[in-house]
């Protein structure tokens, strides 16, 4: 058994990547359980496996005591001193109790436990490997689909693509290769489970990082993504370098970069807008391609809502089909957006308000001056004699 066991350990380590120490630990635990069960022994048993020679030794561990109550657990001090004069009460002594036929019994009992530990070790290796791909893109091959999942082969593991993670405009055929976003990696009792997605906004981000070197390097940053998978996505970008146009860089020459992402997502529309620190400018950009006349915010600071005024002929464009453009803009900016046409809003220009304020101020000043001069004028009028009435003469 020892020679075959050593060969098996070496094969497991080289071919499956399972460390020899892990298997030896599982082997010793299995042999210990087998000995206790088959020989009805106490719990103070240790099994040692020699990784160099492959030999198995079983030891009964007994405690040195003044008076022995259970010979399976204790040994008298007198007997202990015959073995070594240094022993004291409370010390632990190992006595080898390896049965002659233990090899056969242990091999039969330990095989299943060892294989279980080996599977667990393999699962741990797979989990560690794929947990590194969390929030990343992987390319897999579609294997099959059922009512719950589409199963995607990622190499060493079969990932699951749920209904909510499938694009509504896509149909996945067996052997089709697709790019998926790894959204979850779990180590369950049945082994590692990887959940992937085609609808997660993170997929759009990773695809742009692959297509746009400036985004991958951090020169252009993705500030936000609002997505309705399979139909339309709005992505806000900003530049850390003033000389780099974030929108133009992301779109690419003649739109080649954004088109590559659109093609990968089966024709999903992409709106690339520039992020702005000023909320009103950001909201106006987010409603692209519609033109915005003004953005008015509510007085309540806690209420993140605003009214956006657009030209009458741009109202339907600003709202979008079934409200999609406004809905995505609200999700992208974090503001509740109410869109109104110009004809329904009494719009007053800021310059006109300033002119009206100046006129009011001038009027108040004139009235004040008049009020100050009037008493003097009244005194002067009283001092002057009244003109003569020629008719009396």
C-alpha positions, 0 to 999 in steps of 0.5 A, a space after each residue: 500500500 505504501 508504494 502505491 499511496 506515494 505514487 498516487 500522492 505524486 500524481 495528484 500533486 503534479 496533474 491536479 495541483 493538489 498539494 501532498 500535505 493536504 492529502 496526507 492530512 486527509 489520510 491521517 484523519 481517515 485512518 484515525 476514524 477507521 481505527 476507532 470504528 473498527 477496533 472500538 478504541 478510545 478517542 486518544 488515538 493518533 495516526 502518523 503517515 510517513 511521506 518518505 516511506 509511506 509507512 502508517 503508524 497508530 499510537 495510543 496517547 495516554 496521560 501519566 497519572 498517580 492512579 489509573 482509572 482507565 487503562 485506555 486513557 492513562 498510564 501509571 507513573 511507575 510504568 512511565 518511569 520504567 520507560 523514561 525517568 523524566 516523565 511526570 504526572 500529566 505528561 503524554 506518552 505515545 504507545 504504538 498500537 498498529 494492528 497487523 491487518 490495519 493496512 487493508 481495513 484502513 485502505 477500504 475505509 479511507 478511500 472515500 474520505 480521501 477522495 472527498 478531501 481531494 475533491 474539496 481541495 480541487 474545488 478550493 483551487 478552482 474557487 481561488 482561480 475564478 474568484 480573481 475574475 470577479 467583476 471582470 470579462 471572460 469568454 466562454 462557450 454556451 453549452 445548453 439552456 433550460 428554464 432557469 439558466 444558460 450554462 457557459 463553459 469557462 474552462 474548468 467550471 460551468 458558469 450559470 447565466 440567469 434569466 435576468 442576466 440574459 439580453 432580451 434581444 439575444 438567443 444563445 446557441 450551443 457552442 456559441 462563444 460569448 463574452 460575459 461579466 463575472 458578477 458572483 463567485 461562491 464556494 457552495 457545498 456542491 463546489 464553486 459556483 460562478 454567476 455571469 451576466 450579459 446585462 450588468 453595467 459592468 460589462 459595458 465598462 469592461 468592454 470600453 476598457 478593452 476598446 479605449 486605451 485611454 480608459 484602461 490607463 485612467 486618462 479618461 474615466 467612466 463617471 457613470 453608466 445607466 443601462 437598459 440592456 439590449 436597448 440603450 445605454 448612457 455612459 458619462 466620461 470625464 478626462 484627467 488631462 485637460 488636453 484630452 476630449 473624453 467624449 471624442 476619445 471614447 467614441 473614436 475616429 468615425 465612431 469605430 471604438 463605440 461601434 465595436 462595443 455596440 456590435 458586441 452587445 448585439 446593436 445596443 445603442 450607446 450615448 456617450 456624454 461628458 460628465 460635468 461638475 455643475 449639475 445643470 450642465 451634467 443633466 443637460 448633457 445626459 439628455 443628449 441628443 435633445 437640446 436643453 434651454 434651462 434646468 431649474 432646481 427645486 428650493 428644497 436641498 434634500 429633494 434631488 429633483 429638477 425641471 428641464 425646459 426644452 424647445 417644443 419640437 424637442 419634447 418627444 426627443 428629450 423624453 424618448 421612446 416610452 420615456 427611456 431617454 429621460 429615465 436613463 438620464 435620471 438614473 445617470 445623474 441621480 436627479 428626478 427630472 421633469 421635462 416641460 416644453 418652452 411654451 408651457 413655462 414662463 421663462 424669464 431671462 436672468 439679464 432681464 431680471 437684473 434690468 428690472 431690479 435696476 429700474 426698481 432701485 432707480 425708482 426708489 431712489 427718485 422717490 426718496 429724493 422727491 420726498 426730501 426736496 418737497 418741504 423746502 419747495 413748499 416753504 418757498 411757495 408760501 413766502 412768495 406773494 400771490 400774483 395780482 388779479 388784473 380783472 379786479 382793477 
